[in-house]
Structures are given as structure tokens and as C-alpha cells.
């Protein structure tokens, strides 16, 4: 998901998230940074430990935030006192704590306060939601529209917004965060007319006469300035997003693309014991270009039990596939003559990677198209050779369309593929038309990455996709949507099994932030992070798998949601 580089808290810096869910959202509970001294036992069902040496157990016990016993229920019971708190699974299943390895927590909280346009099947439905749920005066902000759901599937224009809302400034971000739809009043305020050129890495869509339609892609979105949030707003968004995430079973997130002000708020919350989950953050490009190295001196050391760490830098190589901003090696099949938008040339990508590596920062570069992925791999190769850093574990975020022959380069360079399973099931209805059949072997190719020995960390890119990690697990295993379509799954040779899918959300996510010795598995001596469900996760029943409910979320031995 794209975040404008000039602002750390752009009012709509993230895409629209899931605003509805079964049951209430729990408020933040006791912080795992100061776990209770008492004891906790999780028992009464199946325990998926994530530990290859001991993959299944009957119970887990922890004390002071650390696991002290894993195994048979009777043996675990002897490891704790009679006064231990108990989470009863009642025949359900607990896993090592699930982590979203690519998310936007600030954006999630923020998205809960603007109009949710996700799933709107027409422009008329977008207008109706804005009228029903938006403010009656002033700025009108929304997020989540997707023209691929409309008939015809064409980009919108400002005329429909003008007819409905007159001279009000209206700014609606696309579901992927890589395009915005503006009213004429907002275009005028930003000075966007037929003579205004798009900035590098951006596009101003125009009609046959050359006038702006109101849709701005990637870097062109930075031409408009919606109301900026305050520090108090950001704090509220973080806490709301954290409560929303823990209620859906997440024990941690990798927060992609923040600035120094958001970093300061996270640090304050962690020191107050107010963060109910673990946040591993990545600075945005603007901070790297400014004083990140001088101000911070390098990434935070992974102190045991830490709930907040600044680990790396989020870079951008291209845009998104849905808005045709992803950089492709050949023309888009449904837009001849267009190959997307690279955000940096080859020398600039090398310079960014070099600066990250020289400072010990882990680069995590957004690359969706095959041309962008190849360019990032080339930049990493040069920067890694120059700096001789073998401990950074560079990442590429999304990897949605990759030339199959480039997957081996990921493995060769030790690049982590950070992918989002629900992107595939959201995009599968229109991807074949956009990229053509010849490029599908490298589309959302999770199994090819795993078979090549590439570390594979899973996330959702929320609020671009729904927060619930069970949806990502379901998508990774079935490659089907919520209705079970298509039969057998889309590109079914890339399906994973349950253990592989869970590993992407647990120990692989821990490896991606250099904390595999503490997080990602249920093993004696490791942090007591668990996610508990109301049923055993059974890949043979895809409908029941997707419907699994979170009954408890445990972080550092503290029950932060549920039981």
C-alpha cells in the first residue's frame, strides 16, 4: 500500500479496512511489555506449536510471559501452580501467535473513521454510502472503491462527485491506496488542470479532450492535500487499530512506512504499557532521506519481550496492479502501450538500498510487477556486494507478478518474499485479463518461492485487505474466495498445506524481523504468544476453516482479547 512520501500522517495514508466483524471489539488490555507475574495454561484442544521438533501438543503453560512447558496436559499441569489462569479450548485449537508481516496499523485505525467503500458494486453505491455515512459539510473522505467490481470496469471521473456533492472537496482512495478519485473542487484547489504535468512516478488520468478526469495514480496523489491528522489522532488510530487486530487473533504486526512522529507515539505507548501487541516498524522513504540514520543511529536491538522496535525502511519500486501502476516487463494486456510506473530508476534504487544497508536498516521494498521485482533484486545485488552485509535479510513486499526465472535470485541473495495470500483471491477475477496467460506462472506463486528455498512471510496489507489472519490462511490453502470459488482453487498448483500457511504467519514472520529465537514458535523459553480458535483448523473443510472464530489472543502471557 502506498503512503505519500512527503507526509507521515496523510489523512488517508492507508486503504479502507474491515469495519464489520462478528462480536464486539475489545479495548486494549494489559500490555505485554509488563506481563503479569502469574501463570497461564492453554489446554483442552489441539496446540499447533510451529516447532518442527514438537509440532503438536495438548497444552502450553507460561510464567512471566515465557513458555515453561509444552506437551501432554498432565505434564504441563505439573509445571504450574493450582492458581494458574486457564484458557480452555473446549476442543478447539491454539497456534503460535499469528503475526501480520505487512500491515498499516495507523491506517487501520484511521480507516475506521472514514467512509468504507469496500465492496461497492457501482458508482451509484459509492455515492449512496458517502451520502449515508459521510459528514454533511466540509471535506468528504472515503476509502476502498474498486472499479474492477463495476460494470463496465472503467475508472470513474469527477462529474459524478460534482453532481452529488457540488463544490465540496471529495477525496476517495482506491482499495489498494495507489489511486485517488477527486472532485472538481479539489482538482481546482490543487491546481490540477489540462496544463498540469504529472510528477515522476505518477499519472493524471485524462479524458479525450486532455482534461483531468479526477483520478490520480501513485505519485500524482501527492498533488492534493487532505486534512492532516494530529498526534492525538494518530495515538487514537493506533489504539483502535490494535484493538481491532488483537480481536482477530493477531499478536503482532509489521508496520510499514511510518515517520518520526508516529515512531515517537509508538514508543510512548510501549513505555506506558499501552500496546497490546508487538509492533515491528519500518520507516518511510522520507525519513530515510532526511535524518533517520543520524537521529536513530541504527535499528532497535531486539530486547526480550519488546513490544515496539524500529527495524528497517519501507521503499517503493512501483505502484499497484489494480490501478495499472505496477511496473511490468511487457505491456498490460488490457492497456497496450502501458507498462506501469517505476518510482525510482536503477541508480536511485541502488542508492536507497545502499543507504539502508550501510546503516544496518533492513530494506523492505514494495514491488508488485515483474519489472519492479527484477529492478529491486538488481539493486539489492549491487548494494549487498558493496556493503558486505550478510545479516540484514532484505525483503521485497508483495511480489505479485514475478518472472519465474527471477525466483531463484531471491534465494541466491537471501531476499525474503513478503506476500499477502488474500491479494490473490481478491485479484483473481481480473488478473488474467490484465497481465495475460503467459505471465500467470509467476502470479502470486507462493509454492514456487517455497520450493526454491525463499523465506516466505505472510500478511494482509490491511486495511487494503481484511485484518483477519484466518482469511489469509484460508486463501493460502485453498486459493478460493469466501464462496469457495473457483472449484479446486485459482492456479491450484500454488496451494499450500496448513503447516506451510501457518508458518508464514508465525515463525517466518519472526525470521523476517530477526526474532526467530524468541517468537514464532511455542517452545520452552520462548515468548508466550498464542492465538486460540473455537475449532480445529481443518483444511479439508474450507468453509469451516474460513469461519473459525478467535476465542483468545495471548501476548507475552497476557490475555489481550477473549477468554
BAGURO-362046 format. One record per residue (C-alpha): y, z, x. Coordinates in steps of 0.2 Angstrom, whole numbers, plus 5000, padded with zeros to 4 digits. Example, Ala and Ser with C-alpha at 12.3 -4.5 7.8 and 13.67 -1.06 7.14 Angstrom:
% residues 2
(site (4978, 5039, 5062))
(site (4995, 5036, 5068))
END
This chain:
% residues 563
(site (5000, 5000, 5000))
(site (5017, 4995, 5007))
(site (5031, 5008, 5009))
(site (5048, 5001, 5014))
(site (5051, 5005, 5032))
(site (5069, 5010, 5031))
(site (5066, 5024, 5019))
(site (5054, 5038, 5020))
(site (5056, 5043, 5001))
(site (5059, 5027, 4992))
(site (5058, 5032, 4974))
(site (5044, 5021, 4971))
(site (5035, 5021, 4988))
(site (5018, 5021, 4980))
(site (5009, 5012, 4966))
(site (5005, 5019, 4949))
(site (4991, 5032, 4949))
(site (4979, 5038, 4936))
(site (4989, 5048, 4924))
(site (4975, 5052, 4912))
(site (4959, 5062, 4915))
(site (4946, 5072, 4906))
(site (4951, 5090, 4905))
(site (4967, 5099, 4912))
(site (4974, 5098, 4929))
(site (4973, 5114, 4939))
(site (4988, 5121, 4948))
(site (4986, 5124, 4967))
(site (4975, 5139, 4971))
(site (4975, 5150, 4986))
(site (4977, 5140, 5002))
(site (4963, 5136, 5013))
(site (4974, 5140, 5028))
(site (4971, 5158, 5024))
(site (4954, 5159, 5016))
(site (4948, 5174, 5008))
(site (4938, 5186, 5019))
(site (4924, 5187, 5005))
(site (4909, 5177, 5004))
(site (4904, 5162, 4993))
(site (4887, 5154, 4989))
(site (4885, 5137, 4980))
(site (4867, 5136, 4973))
(site (4857, 5131, 4958))
(site (4855, 5112, 4961))
(site (4854, 5099, 4975))
(site (4865, 5101, 4990))
(site (4869, 5084, 5000))
(site (4874, 5091, 5017))
(site (4879, 5075, 5026))
(site (4869, 5082, 5041))
(site (4856, 5069, 5046))
(site (4846, 5083, 5054))
(site (4845, 5093, 5037))
(site (4850, 5081, 5023))
(site (4846, 5091, 5008))
(site (4847, 5110, 5004))
(site (4846, 5121, 4989))
(site (4860, 5132, 4993))
(site (4875, 5135, 5005))
(site (4884, 5151, 5010))
(site (4900, 5154, 5019))
(site (4911, 5168, 5025))
(site (4929, 5167, 5031))
(site (4930, 5149, 5027))
(site (4915, 5144, 5038))
(site (4897, 5140, 5033))
(site (4885, 5154, 5038))
(site (4869, 5147, 5030))
(site (4862, 5131, 5023))
(site (4844, 5129, 5017))
(site (4832, 5137, 5004))
(site (4840, 5148, 4991))
(site (4831, 5163, 4996))
(site (4836, 5162, 5014))
(site (4854, 5158, 5010))
(site (4854, 5173, 4999))
(site (4849, 5185, 5013))
(site (4864, 5178, 5023))
(site (4877, 5186, 5012))
(site (4880, 5202, 5003))
(site (4877, 5205, 4985))
(site (4895, 5204, 4981))
(site (4897, 5186, 4986))
(site (4906, 5175, 4974))
(site (4894, 5162, 4967))
(site (4896, 5144, 4961))
(site (4882, 5139, 4950))
(site (4877, 5121, 4949))
(site (4866, 5123, 4934))
(site (4855, 5108, 4940))
(site (4870, 5098, 4947))
(site (4874, 5093, 4964))
(site (4886, 5098, 4978))
(site (4891, 5087, 4993))
(site (4900, 5090, 5009))
(site (4919, 5089, 5004))
(site (4924, 5072, 4999))
(site (4940, 5065, 5008))
(site (4950, 5050, 5004))
(site (4953, 5041, 5020))
(site (4968, 5031, 5014))
(site (4979, 5038, 5001))
(site (4998, 5042, 4997))
(site (4999, 5060, 4991))
(site (5018, 5059, 4989))
(site (5017, 5043, 4980))
(site (5004, 5050, 4968))
(site (5014, 5065, 4963))
(site (5029, 5053, 4961))
(site (5019, 5041, 4951))
(site (5016, 5054, 4938))
(site (5034, 5054, 4934))
(site (5037, 5036, 4931))
(site (5031, 5024, 4918))
(site (5012, 5019, 4920))
(site (5010, 5001, 4918))
(site (4992, 5000, 4925))
(site (4980, 4990, 4914))
(site (4994, 4982, 4904))
(site (4986, 4966, 4897))
(site (5003, 4957, 4894))
(site (5021, 4957, 4897))
(site (5024, 4962, 4879))
(site (5013, 4978, 4883))
(site (5023, 4981, 4898))
(site (5039, 4981, 4888))
(site (5032, 4992, 4875))
(site (5026, 5005, 4887))
(site (5044, 5005, 4895))
(site (5052, 5007, 4878))
(site (5040, 5021, 4873))
(site (5038, 5031, 4889))
(site (5054, 5027, 4899))
(site (5071, 5036, 4898))
(site (5083, 5029, 4885))
(site (5098, 5027, 4898))
(site (5101, 5023, 4916))
(site (5088, 5017, 4928))
(site (5071, 5012, 4921))
(site (5057, 5013, 4934))
(site (5038, 5009, 4932))
(site (5023, 5005, 4942))
(site (5006, 4996, 4940))
(site (5009, 4979, 4932))
(site (4996, 4966, 4937))
(site (4999, 4948, 4932))
(site (4981, 4944, 4935))
(site (4977, 4953, 4919))
(site (4989, 4942, 4909))
(site (4986, 4925, 4900))
(site (4992, 4915, 4909))
(site (4991, 4924, 4925))
(site (5008, 4920, 4931))
(site (5022, 4930, 4939))
(site (5035, 4937, 4927))
(site (5053, 4934, 4928))
(site (5069, 4945, 4924))
(site (5073, 4936, 4907))
(site (5060, 4947, 4898))
(site (5068, 4963, 4905))
(site (5085, 4957, 4901))
(site (5081, 4953, 4883))
(site (5073, 4970, 4881))
(site (5085, 4981, 4891))
(site (5101, 4972, 4893))
(site (5111, 4977, 4908))
(site (5101, 4992, 4913))
(site (5094, 4992, 4931))
(site (5075, 4990, 4929))
(site (5063, 4991, 4944))
(site (5044, 4989, 4942))
(site (5032, 4989, 4956))
(site (5016, 4979, 4956))
(site (5000, 4989, 4956))
(site (4997, 4986, 4975))
(site (5015, 4991, 4980))
(site (5018, 4974, 4988))
(site (5029, 4966, 4975))
(site (5043, 4972, 4963))
(site (5050, 4965, 4947))
(site (5069, 4967, 4945))
(site (5081, 4965, 4930))
(site (5096, 4953, 4932))
(site (5107, 4968, 4933))
(site (5098, 4975, 4948))
(site (5097, 4957, 4956))
(site (5116, 4956, 4954))
(site (5119, 4974, 4961))
(site (5108, 4969, 4977))
(site (5117, 4953, 4979))
(site (5101, 4943, 4977))
(site (5106, 4925, 4971))
(site (5101, 4907, 4975))
(site (5110, 4908, 4992))
(site (5102, 4925, 4997))
(site (5088, 4921, 5010))
(site (5073, 4932, 5011))
(site (5071, 4944, 5026))
(site (5057, 4941, 5038))
(site (5040, 4946, 5031))
(site (5047, 4944, 5013))
(site (5049, 4932, 4999))
(site (5061, 4930, 4985))
(site (5052, 4920, 4971))
(site (5062, 4907, 4963))
(site (5062, 4895, 4948))
(site (5063, 4876, 4948))
(site (5082, 4877, 4950))
(site (5081, 4889, 4965))
(site (5087, 4904, 4956))
(site (5078, 4921, 4959))
(site (5065, 4925, 4946))
(site (5066, 4944, 4949))
(site (5050, 4946, 4959))
(site (5052, 4951, 4977))
(site (5037, 4952, 4988))
(site (5034, 4963, 5003))
(site (5050, 4965, 5015))
(site (5061, 4957, 5001))
(site (5058, 4973, 4991))
(site (5069, 4982, 5003))
(site (5084, 4972, 4997))
(site (5085, 4984, 4982))
(site (5089, 5002, 4982))
(site (5082, 5013, 4968))
(site (5087, 5031, 4967))
(site (5081, 5041, 4982))
(site (5072, 5057, 4980))
(site (5077, 5074, 4987))
(site (5067, 5086, 4997))
(site (5064, 5096, 4982))
(site (5057, 5081, 4973))
(site (5046, 5077, 4987))
(site (5039, 5095, 4988))
(site (5036, 5094, 4969))
(site (5027, 5077, 4971))
(site (5016, 5084, 4985))
(site (5010, 5099, 4975))
(site (5007, 5089, 4959))
(site (4998, 5076, 4969))
(site (4987, 5089, 4977))
(site (4983, 5097, 4961))
(site (4978, 5080, 4954))
(site (4967, 5076, 4969))
(site (4958, 5093, 4970))
(site (4954, 5092, 4951))
(site (4945, 5076, 4955))
(site (4935, 5083, 4969))
(site (4945, 5079, 4985))
(site (4945, 5092, 4999))
(site (4956, 5081, 5010))
(site (4967, 5065, 5011))
(site (4973, 5054, 5025))
(site (4991, 5052, 5020))
(site (4998, 5035, 5025))
(site (5015, 5031, 5030))
(site (5027, 5046, 5030))
(site (5044, 5050, 5038))
(site (5050, 5066, 5047))
(site (5057, 5074, 5031))
(site (5040, 5073, 5022))
(site (5032, 5079, 5038))
(site (5044, 5094, 5038))
(site (5039, 5098, 5019))
(site (5021, 5097, 5023))
(site (5022, 5109, 5037))
(site (5032, 5121, 5027))
(site (5019, 5120, 5013))
(site (5005, 5123, 5026))
(site (5014, 5138, 5034))
(site (5016, 5146, 5016))
(site (4998, 5143, 5012))
(site (5003, 5132, 4998))
(site (4992, 5116, 5002))
(site (4976, 5117, 4993))
(site (4968, 5103, 5003))
(site (4968, 5096, 5020))
(site (4981, 5083, 5024))
(site (4980, 5071, 5039))
(site (4996, 5062, 5040))
(site (5001, 5045, 5048))
(site (5020, 5042, 5052))
(site (5028, 5026, 5046))
(site (5034, 5012, 5057))
(site (5052, 5018, 5055))
(site (5049, 5035, 5063))
(site (5039, 5027, 5077))
(site (5054, 5015, 5081))
(site (5066, 5030, 5080))
(site (5061, 5046, 5089))
(site (5043, 5050, 5084))
(site (5037, 5051, 5102))
(site (5052, 5061, 5108))
(site (5053, 5073, 5093))
(site (5034, 5077, 5092))
(site (5028, 5074, 5110))
(site (5011, 5068, 5103))
(site (4999, 5071, 5089))
(site (4995, 5088, 5082))
(site (4980, 5097, 5090))
(site (4966, 5099, 5078))
(site (4966, 5118, 5077))
(site (4951, 5125, 5067))
(site (4955, 5127, 5049))
(site (4971, 5117, 5049))
(site (4977, 5110, 5033))
(site (4990, 5099, 5040))
(site (4990, 5088, 5055))
(site (5001, 5073, 5060))
(site (4988, 5061, 5068))
(site (4994, 5044, 5070))
(site (5006, 5030, 5064))
(site (5004, 5018, 5049))
(site (5008, 5000, 5054))
(site (5009, 4984, 5044))
(site (5002, 4967, 5048))
(site (5003, 4958, 5032))
(site (5006, 4960, 5013))
(site (4993, 4961, 4998))
(site (4981, 4948, 4991))
(site (4987, 4951, 4973))
(site (5004, 4945, 4977))
(site (4998, 4932, 4989))
(site (5006, 4941, 5004))
(site (4990, 4944, 5013))
(site (4991, 4933, 5029))
(site (4977, 4920, 5029))
(site (4970, 4908, 5042))
(site (4970, 4894, 5029))
(site (4980, 4890, 5013))
(site (4977, 4900, 4997))
(site (4965, 4890, 4986))
(site (4977, 4894, 4971))
(site (4993, 4890, 4981))
(site (4991, 4876, 4993))
(site (5004, 4876, 5007))
(site (5005, 4895, 5007))
(site (4996, 4907, 5019))
(site (5004, 4924, 5015))
(site (5016, 4934, 5026))
(site (5014, 4942, 5043))
(site (5025, 4956, 5045))
(site (5026, 4955, 5064))
(site (5022, 4941, 5077))
(site (5009, 4943, 5090))
(site (5021, 4951, 5103))
(site (5028, 4963, 5091))
(site (5011, 4969, 5086))
(site (5006, 4972, 5104))
(site (5022, 4982, 5107))
(site (5019, 4993, 5092))
(site (5000, 4996, 5097))
(site (5006, 4999, 5115))
(site (5019, 5012, 5110))
(site (5006, 5021, 5098))
(site (4993, 5022, 5112))
(site (5004, 5027, 5126))
(site (5010, 5042, 5116))
(site (4992, 5046, 5111))
(site (4995, 5041, 5092))
(site (4981, 5033, 5083))
(site (4987, 5017, 5076))
(site (4981, 5013, 5058))
(site (4987, 4996, 5054))
(site (4987, 4988, 5036))
(site (4978, 4971, 5037))
(site (4971, 4963, 5022))
(site (4970, 4944, 5026))
(site (4959, 4936, 5039))
(site (4973, 4930, 5049))
(site (4981, 4948, 5049))
(site (4965, 4956, 5054))
(site (4962, 4944, 5068))
(site (4980, 4947, 5074))
(site (4978, 4966, 5074))
(site (4962, 4965, 5084))
(site (4970, 4954, 5097))
(site (4985, 4966, 5098))
(site (4973, 4981, 5100))
(site (4963, 4972, 5113))
(site (4978, 4970, 5124))
(site (4985, 4987, 5121))
(site (4969, 4996, 5124))
(site (4966, 4987, 5141))
(site (4984, 4991, 5146))
(site (4984, 5009, 5142))
(site (4965, 5013, 5146))
(site (4964, 5024, 5131))
(site (4947, 5027, 5126))
(site (4950, 5042, 5114))
(site (4962, 5035, 5101))
(site (4950, 5027, 5089))
(site (4962, 5013, 5082))
(site (4960, 5009, 5064))
(site (4963, 4994, 5053))
(site (4967, 4998, 5035))
(site (4959, 4988, 5020))
(site (4950, 4974, 5030))
(site (4948, 4965, 5013))
(site (4946, 4947, 5019))
(site (4939, 4946, 5037))
(site (4932, 4931, 5046))
(site (4913, 4936, 5048))
(site (4914, 4932, 5066))
(site (4928, 4945, 5069))
(site (4917, 4959, 5063))
(site (4909, 4960, 5080))
(site (4926, 4963, 5088))
(site (4929, 4978, 5078))
(site (4913, 4986, 5085))
(site (4917, 4980, 5103))
(site (4934, 4988, 5103))
(site (4928, 5003, 5093))
(site (4940, 5000, 5079))
(site (4937, 5010, 5063))
(site (4937, 5000, 5047))
(site (4946, 5010, 5034))
(site (4941, 5002, 5017))
(site (4943, 5006, 4998))
(site (4927, 5002, 4988))
(site (4937, 5001, 4971))
(site (4948, 4987, 4978))
(site (4933, 4976, 4977))
(site (4929, 4980, 4959))
(site (4947, 4979, 4954))
(site (4950, 4962, 4963))
(site (4933, 4953, 4960))
(site (4938, 4944, 4944))
(site (4951, 4934, 4953))
(site (4947, 4934, 4972))
(site (4936, 4919, 4972))
(site (4950, 4908, 4964))
(site (4962, 4915, 4977))
(site (4953, 4913, 4993))
(site (4938, 4901, 4988))
(site (4920, 4902, 4991))
(site (4919, 4899, 5009))
(site (4929, 4915, 5013))
(site (4918, 4926, 5002))
(site (4906, 4931, 5016))
(site (4919, 4941, 5024))
(site (4926, 4948, 5007))
(site (4925, 4967, 5006))
(site (4910, 4966, 5017))
(site (4905, 4985, 5019))
(site (4887, 4982, 5024))
(site (4891, 4969, 5037))
(site (4903, 4981, 5045))
(site (4890, 4995, 5045))
(site (4876, 4983, 5051))
(site (4887, 4978, 5065))
(site (4890, 4996, 5070))
(site (4908, 4998, 5065))
(site (4913, 5015, 5059))
(site (4917, 5014, 5040))
(site (4929, 5027, 5032))
(site (4931, 5026, 5013))
(site (4946, 5029, 5002))
(site (4955, 5023, 4987))
(site (4973, 5019, 4992))
(site (4978, 5030, 4977))
(site (4989, 5028, 4967))
(site (4985, 5010, 4969))
(site (4968, 5014, 4963))
(site (4962, 5029, 4953))
(site (4961, 5045, 4963))
(site (4943, 5050, 4958))
(site (4931, 5048, 4973))
(site (4916, 5046, 4961))
(site (4923, 5029, 4956))
(site (4923, 5024, 4974))
(site (4905, 5030, 4977))
(site (4900, 5020, 4961))
(site (4909, 5004, 4967))
(site (4901, 5006, 4985))
(site (4884, 5007, 4977))
(site (4885, 4995, 4963))
(site (4899, 4983, 4966))
(site (4902, 4984, 4947))
(site (4916, 4989, 4936))
(site (4916, 5003, 4924))
(site (4907, 4992, 4911))
(site (4893, 4988, 4923))
(site (4899, 4970, 4926))
(site (4893, 4959, 4934))
(site (4875, 4962, 4932))
(site (4867, 4966, 4949))
(site (4885, 4968, 4956))
(site (4898, 4956, 4964))
(site (4892, 4949, 4981))
(site (4877, 4961, 4979))
(site (4871, 4959, 4997))
(site (4885, 4971, 5002))
(site (4880, 4986, 4991))
(site (4877, 5002, 5000))
(site (4865, 5016, 4996))
(site (4870, 5034, 4991))
(site (4869, 5041, 5008))
(site (4880, 5027, 5015))
(site (4893, 5029, 5002))
(site (4894, 5047, 5003))
(site (4895, 5046, 5022))
(site (4910, 5035, 5020))
(site (4919, 5049, 5011))
(site (4913, 5063, 5022))
(site (4908, 5063, 5040))
(site (4915, 5045, 5043))
(site (4932, 5051, 5036))
(site (4931, 5066, 5048))
(site (4927, 5055, 5063))
(site (4942, 5044, 5058))
(site (4954, 5059, 5062))
(site (4944, 5066, 5077))
(site (4937, 5081, 5067))
(site (4919, 5077, 5065))
(site (4914, 5093, 5075))
(site (4922, 5104, 5061))
(site (4922, 5093, 5045))
(site (4912, 5081, 5036))
(site (4895, 5090, 5035))
(site (4888, 5106, 5028))
(site (4881, 5114, 5044))
(site (4882, 5132, 5051))
(site (4898, 5134, 5060))
(site (4907, 5120, 5051))
(site (4921, 5122, 5038))
(site (4916, 5126, 5021))
(site (4922, 5111, 5011))
(site (4912, 5106, 4996))
(site (4913, 5095, 4981))
(site (4902, 5100, 4966))
(site (4897, 5089, 4951))
(site (4889, 5093, 4935))
(site (4874, 5082, 4938))
(site (4864, 5075, 4952))
(site (4871, 5058, 4958))
(site (4858, 5046, 4954))
(site (4861, 5028, 4960))
(site (4848, 5021, 4948))
(site (4859, 5026, 4933))
(site (4875, 5018, 4937))
(site (4884, 5023, 4920))
(site (4879, 5042, 4923))
(site (4884, 5041, 4941))
(site (4902, 5035, 4937))
(site (4903, 5048, 4923))
(site (4899, 5063, 4935))
(site (4912, 5077, 4932))
(site (4919, 5088, 4946))
(site (4915, 5106, 4942))
(site (4921, 5114, 4958))
(site (4931, 5109, 4973))
(site (4930, 5121, 4988))
(site (4941, 5120, 5004))
(site (4939, 5132, 5018))
(site (4928, 5143, 5007))
(site (4941, 5145, 4993))
(site (4938, 5138, 4976))
(site (4954, 5127, 4974))
(site (4948, 5119, 4957))
(site (4935, 5124, 4944))
(site (4921, 5136, 4943))
END
